[in-house]
Every structure is written in C-alpha cells, then in structure tokens.
C-alpha cells in the first residue's frame, strides 16, 4: 500500500500491561513499541465546562498498520530510546513532554487506506 508522503513521522507507543508477581500482587509494565511512517497532527477542538466553551488541543495519530493500543496508553510523538526505566504514566509523560494519553481509538484497517486512528 502506498501512503501519502506526509505519512513520515515516527511515534513510540507505551502500552500498559498488568502483571502479577509470585505473591499475587499486581504490577504494571510499560511495553515500548516504535512505529514508523505515521501521520501526526494536532487540532483544536472545543470543550464545554461550567457553561464555558474552551479550546482543547487534541493530538491525532494514524498508523499504517494494526497496533496494540488501548485507552490509557501513552503515545510519544517521536522515537524514544529505552535507556530509562519508566514505571508509571507520570514518569513517561515527565520524560517525554511531546506525549499524550490515548482516549480514542478506531480500527480503520479495513478502509481504502488501512490505518489505526488514535487520539488524545
């Protein structure tokens, strides 16, 4: 599939996985995946709160392949290295200010231009 030339960004997905230790305690592990050839944009949308309309920045990413992503995962709008142990969403977002938390996902892999739509 030939994607438009502006699908040229690299992102990093931090996917949160829940694990249990030998004592049954819950732990969280962040699995890192780098995805190339993505479309990335930022749009302003409107939010209503206390009868006031305010602009809200929304990041939109389209990946050219199916990727495992769920709401609550974190997308960094660049490739990251794995030199730092990141154990929480706060640590990831602090280390990478160009990141956002996923709040909307659409599987458009069956469309004319197959992709995953991710925003937050």
N, C-alpha and C positions, 0 to 999 in steps of 0.2 A: 504494500500500500504506500503510495507517495503522499506524504503530508505536506502542507504548505511550508514555505521556507521559514516562516516565523515560529514554527514549532521547533525551536532551537535552544530551549532552556533546560538546565539540569536541576532537579529537585532531590531532596532527601526526605524520605518518609520514616518517621519514628512510630512504629506500630507497637502498641502496648499489649503485652501478653501477661496473663496471670499464671503464676506457677505456685506449687505447694512444695514445701520442704518435707524432710522425713518426719517432722513432728506435726504436719498438717497445717502449718502456718502459711498464710498467703503472702506471696511476694510478687512484685511487679518487675518485669524485664522489658526493656525497650529494644526492639529489633529494628535495626537500621537497614534501609534499602535505598539505593541511589537509582533514579530513573532519568534517562536521557531523552532528548527530543520531545520535550513537553511544551505546551502553550501556557504562558503565565500572564495574567493581567490583574489589575486592581481597579475596582469600580466603586463609586459612591452610591449607596442605597439609602433609603430613608427608614428611620426607626421612630416609633411613637412611644413616648414615655411621659406620664403625667400630663397628658394633653399637649405635649410639645413634640414637634417633628424635628429630629436632629439627623444630620448626615452621619453615616457609618461606613467606614472603609471595609470592603469585602474583597478578599483575595480569591481568585479563581484559577484553578489549575486543570488542564486537560492532559491526560497521559495517553500515549498511543497504544497502550496495552492494558490488559486487566491487571490491577494491582490489589493486593490485600490491604484494605483500609477501612476503618470504622470511625464513627463519630468519636471524638476524644483523642484520636491520633494527632500527631503534630507533623506539619509539613514545613520544611526549611526551604526557602526559595533559592537554594544553591546546593552544590555538593559539599558535604561535610566530611571531615576526617573522623576517624574513630579513636583518636588518641586519648579522649577524656571519657571516664566512666560517668554516664548520665543515668541517674536512678530515679528521677522524677520529672514531671512535666515542667515544674518551676526551674529545675536545673537546665533542661533543654532550652526553654524559652529565654533564660538568662544568658546562656552561652551563644544563642543564635537569635539576635533581635529581629532578623528578617524571617521570622517563623509565624505560624498561626495554627490554631486548633481547628480541626475539621469539624464542621457542624452540618454539612450537607454533602451527599454522595449520590451520583446517578450512574448506573452502568449503561453506557451507550455503546457497548462493544458490538451490538447488532446493527448499528446505523451505517449509513453510507461511508462515513469517516469514523471508523470504530475508535472509541476512546472512553476513558473514565472521566467524569466531571466531578471535581472536588472543590468545595468552597468553605470559607470560614473567615 
